[in-house]
């Protein structure tokens, strides 16, 4: 859909503090559009925007949109939002983030990364390689890339690297040249209603790939592998550990600080090729597959192997992806965004593989009642690789408190399915007291969740010393 934006438009972002919304707002501001926005509370994303001169309102109020001529909303905004209601009353044009993003990148060649998990890391890896190769890409990501110190970058080159949010279906509106699909899993079923609808949308996304581009699909994911059989086009390559992958991962070596692996390339019409000794400063099989996807894209764009290797070696990660936040007396504290069973399993498995002799304590803050209710059994069996699970109250993310949810039953189910010790804490202070009393020496504490847990662990840092 073509959106006509004049220079005198005042574009108001409702929910501008979200990582995806803040990235788009920053790019549009850099393109000289007049941007403002609002959110319920202050955060680091908002502070970055304010430093760039973008006007921010803390709290939602109908008066915030009095000068606005156009509105962009995030998928988290509810229909009863005061600013959204006022925008409708004023007959202002209202667009979802995905719609506006599609319009902004319409003149670029786009590498679009989507999937239920791993898309932020994969987007970051692709972006890092393209930056190192001198292609000067535009980047819009769902996480802060440490090397860029940002989640958005307006480049002068012809390529854009975009993390695409599938949560509201708007990823189907993005113009695609190359794409990566990392996996498909039971996520955002509140929007899609059932898993088959979600898988159908991913199939449509893969089929969108034009003849002059390519889709890169992770064949290790069973549902994606089955989905490929139903696609009406075969304009894709596969990657992963699977022996039939076009970009096959081999000879993996796992170190405490990095991973090493080879890549065997088998593409119809080309001679088989083995590229040895890629070094990645990330841990876990899931991140190695993400790197394989990024390498495949770069090779298809003609980036030289030595540039790709150097970019991966220099890659310094993404914030809130197994990020070490501090250490106290041989005890290490990590922060991770994992809030889905698949993500939790991957992070804990990776930690256990490289630190087999250290006690792993997982501090888990469940995110949304609807997600926990839908995936209760999957969550319960996600903590096998941890020695102790400290469970925090559910972060509702705007949902109404579900009083029918039985916390005690949930804790018992985790203990039974994951065969691990389970502890419940009622609040941040409870967590602080537990950690002070129960940490002795050499433990690894991994805090997980998409809510406030990241702030909690940073705020109690000084009290743990």
N, C-alpha and C positions, 0 to 999 in steps of 0.2 A: 504494500500500500504506500503510495506517494504522499508524504506529509509536507505541505507547503509551510516553510518557516521563514518569516521575514526577519530582518535585522532588528526591528523594533519590538518583536515579541518578547514578553516576559514569561519564561518557562518555569513553572513551579513544580518541584519534585516532592511528592508526599511520600515520606519514608526515605528521605535522602541519606540517612545514616547507614543504610544497608550497604554491604560491600559492593554488590552489583550496581545499585543505584548511584552510589558515590562515584564509582568509576566512570559511568556514563555521564554524570553531571560534570565531572572534571574534564572529560574529553570535549564535551559540548562547550564548556566555558573556554577551553583553550582554542576552540574554533570560533571564538568571539560571539557566541550566543549569550544572551542575558539570562543567567541562571540564578534561581533562588530555591529554597526548600525548607522542609520542616521534618522534625522527628520527635519522638516522645522524650528522648534523653540525649545527653551529650555523649560522644565517644570519639575514638581516635580518627575514624573516618571523617567525622564532622570537623574535627580540628584541622585536618589536612585541607579540607575544602575552605574553611575560614581563612587559613593562611594564604589562600589563592584569591581572596577577596570575594568569595561567594557568600551571599547573605543567607543566614540560617535562623530559623525560628525554632526554639525549643518548646515543644508542646503543640498540639493540634488545635487550631482555632480558625473559625470561618474568616476572620479578618486577615489571616495570613495570605489569602488568595485575592485580596481586594485589588491589587495591581496586576495580577496574573492575567495573561491572555491565552495561556495554554497550560495543561496539567499533565504530568507523567506520574503514574502510580506503580508501586511495587506490588508483587503478588501477595504480600503480607497485609495489604490495606483492606480493611473490612468495609462492607457497603454502608455501614452507619457512621463512617468517619465524617467528622464535621466539615472538613475542608472539601472532601469529595462531594458531599451533599450540596455545599455552597457552589462548587464549580458546576454542578448539574443545574442548579437554580439559575446560574448566570449564563447557561448554555455555552460554557467554554469547551473547546475541543479537549477530550480526555484520551490519553493513550497509555497502554501498558508499556513497561520498560522494554520488553522484547520488540514491540512495534516501533518504538522510537529508535532503538538500537539498529534494527534492520534498515531503517531509513538513513541513518547516519553513515553506515558502512556500505551503502548501496554502490558507491563508486570505487570501492576497493576490491581486490582479489582476497577472498576471505578463507581463512583456515578456521573452521568452527569445531570446537571440541565439546562433546556432550557425553552423557552417561550418568548412571545413578551414583557412581563413586569414582574418585580419582581425576575428575576433570580439571580441578584447580591446579593440581600438581602437573598434569600433562600440559595444560595451557602454559604454565610457567616454564616448563622445559623447552617447549617449542619456541616460545618468545625469547628465551635466553639464547638459544642457538641462532635465531634469526638476527638478534641484536649483535651477537659476536661476529656474524658473517657479513655485517655491514648493510643488511637489507633494510634497516631503519623502519621496522614495522610499527603499526598502530596496535596497541595491546589493551584489551579490556578483560580483566581477570577477576575471579571470585576470591582472591586472597592476595595478601601483600607479598610481592616478590622481593626478597631481601636485597638482591643485587640492584634492583631498580629503586628500592625504598618506596615503592608505590604499587598500586594494583592497576594503574592505567598509564598509558603512554601514547601521546599523539606523535606518530612518526611521519616522515615525508615520503617514505617508500610506498610501493604499490600494494603491499600485503598488510592485511589486518589479521591478528590472532585473537580469537574471541572465545571465551568460555560461555557456553549457551545453557541457560537455565531451562530445564524441561518441566519445571514444577507446574506451570500453567499452560503448557502446550505452545507457547509463543516461539519456541526454538524452531518450529516448522516454518516460520515466516522469514528467517534469516537467509540472505543470499549466500550460497555455498560454492566454493571452488574445490577446496580439499576439506575433508572432515575426518574426525576421529570419534569413534564410539567405544568408550572404555568398557562398558558392561550395561546390563539392564537388570534391575532388581525391584523388589516391592517397595517403592517409594512414591509419595505424593498420590496415593490412591484416593485421598479425599477429593482430589480434582478429577482423576481419571475414572473413578467409581469401581473399576476392577483391573486386574493385572493384564488381561487380554487387550483392553483399550490402550494401556500404556505401551505394550509391545507393538501394537499396530501403529502407533505414532512413531516409534523408533524405526519401524520398517519403512514408513513413508519418508522419514528423514534420510535414510540410506538411499532410497530410490530417487531422491532429489538431486543427487550428485550429477553434475553435467558431464558430458563425454570428454571435455578437456580437463577434467579434474579427476579425483579419486577419493573413495572412502576407505579409511583404515579401520578395520574391525578386529577387536580382541576375540580370537577364536577360543580362548580358554573358558570364556563364559558360556555355559551350556545353552542358556536361553537365546543368546546372540547367535550362537552356531546354528540353532534350529531356525532362527528368524531368517538367516541368510538363504535357507532352502526355499523360503516363501517369497523372496524378493524377485520382482519382475525384471530387474536388471542385474548384471554381473560386474558392474563397474566398481569393484572393490578389491583391496588386498587385505590379507589377514596377518595378524601378528600374535605372538605369545609363546608359551612353552610347548604347545601342541605340535606334534611331529609333522602335521600337515600345514603349518603356518607358512605363509610366504616370507615372513620375517621371523625366523625361529631363534629363540633364546637358548644358548648352550653354555656349558662350562661355567656355571655360576659359582663364585667364591664370595663368602660373606664375612666381612670384617666389622669390628665394633664401630668404625667411623665411615665405612664406605662399602660398596658392592662392586665386584668385577664380573664381567660376562662377555661372551662372544655373540655375534649375530650372524646367522646363516641366511642368505637371501636366495630364494627360489621363485623367480618371477617368469611367467611364460614369455618366451621370446628373447630372454637374456640368459647368459651363462650363469650357473650357480656361483655364488660369491660368499666367501667367509671373511668377516671382518673381526679381528681379535682385539681383546683387551680394552673394552670400554670401561671407564671408571666413573661411578656415580656416587656422589656424596649423600646418598639416601639409603635407608635400610628397608628390607622386605621385598618379597616376590612381587607384591602389588606395584611397588615403585619401579622395579626393574621392567615390568611390562609397560608402565607409563613411559619410561625412557625409550623402550623399543618403538613405541608409537611415534614419539618425537623424532627419533633417528630416521624412521621410515619416511616421514613427511619431509624432513630436511634433504634426504637423498633424492626424493622425487623432485625437489625444487632445484637440485643441482649443487647443493652445498657440499664442499669437499670434506672428506672423512676426517682429516686432521683438525679442521675447524670444529666439527661436531664433537670430537673427542675432547678438545680443549674447553669447549663450552660446557660440557657435562662435568669435567674436572673442576671447573671454576664455579659451577652452580652452587649457591649457598643456601638454597632451600626457600621455603615459604613459611610465613608466620602461622602458628597453630597447626603445624603438621609435624608431630613428634619434635616439637621445639623445646630445647633445654632452656629453662627459665632461670634456674639457679642451683647451686650445690651447697650443702651444709654438712661438714664433717663426714665426707665420703658418701653422703646420701644425695642422690640426684633427682631433681624435680622436672618433669616434662609436662608440656601442654599440648593437647591435640583436639582437633575439631570433631573427632569421631562421635557420631550420634546415631548410627545405624548398626545392627548386628554384624553385617559384613565388614564394616570399617573397624569395629572394635576387635574382631577376630584377627584381622590383618595386622593391626598395630601391635597387639599383644604377642602374636606369633613371631613377628619380626624382632621384637624386644627379647623374647625368650631364646631365639636362635643365636643372637649375638652376645647375650648375657645369660648363659644357661645356669650359672652358679649363683646368681644374685636373686634376692627376694623381690618379686614384683608386686607392688600394691597399686591397684587400679581404683582411682576415685572417679566414680561415674555419676554424672548428673543427667538423668533421663530428660528427653526433650519432647514435649507435647504428649498429652494424655492419649490422643488418637493414635499416635505412632506406637506407644507402648502397648496399648490395648490390642492393636492389630498384630504386632510382632512379639507378643509377650514370650512365647515359647522360644523364638529365635534369639531374643535378648538373653533369656535365661541360660542358654547353652553357649554364650559368646565369650565366657571368661575362663575357659579351661587353662589358658596359659598364664593366668595370674595366681598368686598365692593367697591374696586377700582382695576382696572387692568392698570398697566403701561406697555405699549408695546414698546419694543426696536426694532431697525432695524433687519431684518433677518440676522442671521449668516449663510453665504452661505456654509461653510464647503467644499470649493473647487468648488462648482457649479458656473456656469456663472450667472452673475446678470440677473434676469428675469425682463426686463423693462416693460413687459406687466402686471406685478403684481401691482394691485392698492391698495396701503397701506390704503388710506382713506376709501375705500369700506370695507376693512377687519376690520378696527376699528369700522365702523358703524354696521357691522354684529355682532361683539362681543357685542356691547352695546344692540343691539336688541335681540339677542338670550340668552345672559346671564343676561340681565336686571341689568347691573352694570355700574358704571362710568368708562369710558375709557380715558386714557391719552396717548399721544405719545411723546416719547423722542428721539432725534436724535443721541445721543451719551452718553458716560459716564459722561461727564461734565453736560449735560442736566439732567441726572438722579440725579446727586448729588444736583443740584440746586432745582429740584422738591422736593426731600426728605427733604432738609433743610427748605423749605418754607411750606411744607404741613404735617409734622409730629408734633403732639402736645403732646399726652400722651397716653400710653398704647396700641399703635398700634403693630400689628405683620406684619412684612414685609418678604414675602417669595419670594426669587429670584429663578427663574426657567429657565432651558435651558441646552443644551449640548455644548454650545459654550463658549464665553468669559465672560458671566455674573458672573460666580463664582469669577473670578479675579476682575471684576469691583467693586463688593460690598466690597471686601477686600481692594482694593486700595483707595476707598473713605471713608473708616472707620474713619480715623483720622480727615477728613474734616467735618464729620457730628457731631463731638463732640462739 
